[in-house]
Amino acid sequence: MRRRIALFVFCCSLLPLTTQAQERITLQDGTLLNVFIVAAENKDERALPLVILMGGGPGNASISASTSRWLGSGFAERGWMVAVPISPNLSSFRGSANNVLITYLIAELQKREDVAEGKVLLAGVSNGGMSALEIARRNPQAYFGVAAVPALSSADTDNEALKDFPVYLRIGGNDQLGWAERFDETVSSLTNAGVKLNAAILNRAPHMFTMEWESLGRWLQEIRD
């Protein structure tokens, strides 16, 4: 047991340190958006690529804070600047009015010297994953891809704008909401539109699951190459 604890501490010591802060950001339309920012220690002092990470359910403060810790920190440890916005109307970032707030947020964050210009990664959990796909459909050229962990896409969803667009999709095999039963429908909806899909069901995993950082890390590297 002591050897396991020592090994865990040693492995953790190899990961980059991260810092987390909540900020209140004024967008170009005057909206005030509360955002959790998670950043890795940037020893190279270079601008880091940005990931907008959206929490599940209503995307409220507690959900966004939790998402920034258990998932945002993983992105930050892999060299991303992470922004986890709190939904202003408890609808995550679903719908056109909320979708556009993310584009405004990106514009504000990319004014900062420590945030890289150019493409951004969209990621989300549950309702946040659905938000990420909606936002990507508006202007896919602006994004590296979408990490939807999880998300659904219906047979009648128009995903044609996402042709050749990278999407990483994971759904828990023991999803309490029955999402695993809609995995095939979601995969067909995306692949029929020509999406570059990396999709799998995680055996025995619930709706909220531990991330497979080995496979997600490879995918993140692929979309940036």
C-alpha positions in Angstrom: 0.0 0.0 0.0 2.8 2.4 0.9 4.5 1.7 -2.5 1.2 2.5 -4.3 0.8 5.7 -2.4 4.4 6.7 -3.1 4.0 5.9 -6.8 0.7 7.9 -7.0 2.5 10.9 -5.4 5.4 10.6 -7.7 3.2 10.4 -10.8 1.2 13.4 -9.7 4.4 15.3 -9.1 5.2 14.9 -12.8 2.1 16.7 -13.9 2.1 20.4 -14.6 0.7 22.5 -11.8 -2.6 24.2 -12.4 -4.3 27.3 -11.1 -8.0 28.0 -11.0 -9.9 31.3 -10.6 -13.4 32.6 -11.2 -13.7 35.7 -13.3 -16.6 38.0 -14.4 -16.1 38.8 -18.1 -18.0 41.4 -20.0 -18.9 40.3 -23.5 -19.3 42.5 -26.6 -23.1 42.6 -26.2 -22.8 43.7 -22.6 -23.6 40.3 -21.1 -21.6 39.6 -17.9 -20.5 36.0 -17.9 -19.0 34.2 -14.9 -16.2 31.9 -16.0 -13.9 29.5 -14.2 -10.4 29.8 -15.7 -8.0 26.8 -15.3 -4.4 27.2 -16.5 -1.4 25.0 -16.4 1.9 26.4 -15.1 3.3 27.9 -18.3 7.0 27.7 -18.0 7.6 28.5 -21.7 5.5 31.7 -21.3 3.8 31.0 -24.6 0.2 31.5 -25.5 -1.8 28.4 -24.9 -4.6 27.0 -27.1 -8.0 27.5 -25.6 -10.7 25.0 -24.7 -14.2 26.1 -23.8 -15.6 23.4 -21.5 -19.3 23.3 -20.7 -20.9 21.5 -17.7 -23.9 19.4 -17.7 -27.5 19.9 -16.6 -28.3 23.6 -16.2 -24.6 24.6 -16.3 -25.0 26.4 -13.0 -22.2 27.6 -10.7 -21.7 24.4 -8.7 -21.8 22.2 -11.8 -19.3 24.4 -13.6 -17.0 24.6 -10.6 -17.0 20.8 -10.4 -16.4 20.4 -14.1 -13.5 22.8 -14.0 -11.9 20.7 -11.3 -12.4 17.1 -12.4 -12.2 17.6 -16.2 -10.8 21.1 -16.7 -7.7 20.3 -14.7 -7.0 17.4 -17.0 -7.0 19.6 -20.1 -4.9 22.2 -18.3 -2.3 19.5 -17.4 -2.1 18.7 -21.1 -1.2 22.3 -22.2 -4.6 23.9 -22.7 -6.0 27.1 -21.3 -9.4 26.1 -20.0 -12.6 28.3 -19.6 -15.7 26.8 -18.0 -18.5 29.4 -18.3 -21.6 29.4 -16.0 -24.8 29.5 -17.9 -26.6 32.8 -17.5 -30.1 31.3 -17.8 -29.6 27.7 -16.5 -29.9 26.2 -20.0 -26.3 25.3 -20.3 -25.4 26.9 -23.7 -28.1 25.4 -25.8 -30.0 27.5 -28.3 -28.8 30.2 -30.6 -28.9 33.0 -28.0 -26.6 31.0 -25.7 -24.5 29.6 -28.6 -23.4 33.1 -29.6 -22.3 33.9 -26.0 -19.5 31.3 -26.4 -18.2 33.0 -29.6 -18.2 36.3 -27.8 -16.4 34.7 -24.8 -13.7 33.3 -27.1 -13.2 36.7 -28.7 -12.6 38.3 -25.3 -10.3 35.5 -24.0 -8.2 35.6 -27.2 -7.3 39.2 -26.5 -5.1 38.0 -23.7 -1.4 37.4 -24.2 -1.5 33.9 -22.6 -4.3 32.7 -24.9 -3.5 31.6 -28.5 -5.4 33.0 -31.4 -6.9 30.8 -34.0 -8.9 27.6 -33.6 -10.4 26.7 -30.2 -11.5 23.3 -28.8 -15.1 22.8 -27.7 -15.9 20.3 -25.0 -18.8 19.5 -22.9 -20.5 17.1 -20.5 -24.1 15.9 -21.2 -26.1 19.1 -21.9 -22.7 20.8 -22.3 -21.7 18.3 -24.9 -24.9 19.0 -26.8 -24.1 22.7 -26.5 -20.6 22.1 -28.0 -22.1 20.3 -31.0 -24.6 23.1 -31.6 -21.9 25.8 -31.4 -19.6 23.8 -33.8 -22.4 23.5 -36.4 -22.6 27.3 -36.5 -19.0 27.7 -37.7 -16.9 24.5 -37.7 -13.9 26.2 -39.3 -13.3 28.1 -36.0 -12.7 24.9 -33.9 -10.3 22.1 -33.6 -13.1 19.7 -32.8 -15.6 18.7 -30.1 -15.0 16.4 -27.2 -18.5 15.3 -26.2 -18.4 13.3 -23.0 -21.2 12.5 -23.4 -23.7 13.9 -25.9 -26.5 12.8 -28.1 -27.5 13.5 -31.7 -30.9 12.6 -33.1 -31.5 11.0 -36.4 -33.2 14.2 -37.6 -30.4 16.5 -36.5 -28.8 18.3 -39.4 -25.1 17.7 -39.0 -24.1 18.4 -42.6 -22.0 21.4 -41.5 -19.8 19.1 -39.6 -18.5 17.1 -42.6 -14.9 16.1 -42.0 -15.0 17.7 -38.5 -13.4 15.8 -35.6 -15.7 14.7 -32.8 -14.6 12.6 -29.8 -17.7 10.9 -28.2 -17.9 8.7 -25.2 -21.1 7.4 -23.5 -21.3 5.3 -20.3 -22.5 1.8 -20.8 -24.5 2.0 -17.5 -25.8 5.6 -18.2 -28.6 6.2 -15.7 -30.5 8.3 -18.3 -30.5 5.5 -20.9 -28.1 7.3 -23.3 -26.2 4.1 -24.1 -29.4 2.9 -25.8 -29.1 5.9 -28.1 -25.4 5.4 -28.9 -26.1 3.8 -32.3 -28.5 6.6 -33.3 -26.0 9.2 -32.3 -23.1 7.5 -34.2 -25.3 7.2 -37.3 -26.4 10.8 -37.1 -22.8 12.0 -37.0 -21.2 9.5 -39.4 -23.9 9.9 -42.0 -23.0 13.6 -42.1 -19.3 12.7 -42.7 -18.1 13.6 -39.2 -14.6 12.3 -38.4 -15.9 10.4 -35.4 -14.0 8.7 -32.5 -16.8 7.1 -30.6 -17.1 4.4 -27.9 -19.2 3.1 -25.1 -17.4 2.8 -21.8 -18.3 -0.5 -20.2 -20.1 -0.2 -16.8 -19.6 3.6 -16.7 -22.4 5.9 -15.5 -23.6 9.1 -17.0 -20.7 11.0 -15.4 -17.5 9.0 -15.8 -13.8 9.0 -15.3 -12.1 10.3 -18.4 -10.0 8.0 -20.6 -7.1 10.4 -20.8 -4.9 8.0 -22.7 -7.3 7.9 -25.7 -8.5 11.5 -25.3 -4.9 12.7 -25.1 -4.1 10.9 -28.4 -7.1 12.5 -30.0 -6.2 15.9 -28.8 -2.7 15.5 -30.3 -4.2 14.4 -33.6 -6.5 17.4 -34.0 -3.7 19.8 -33.3 -1.2 18.2 -35.7 
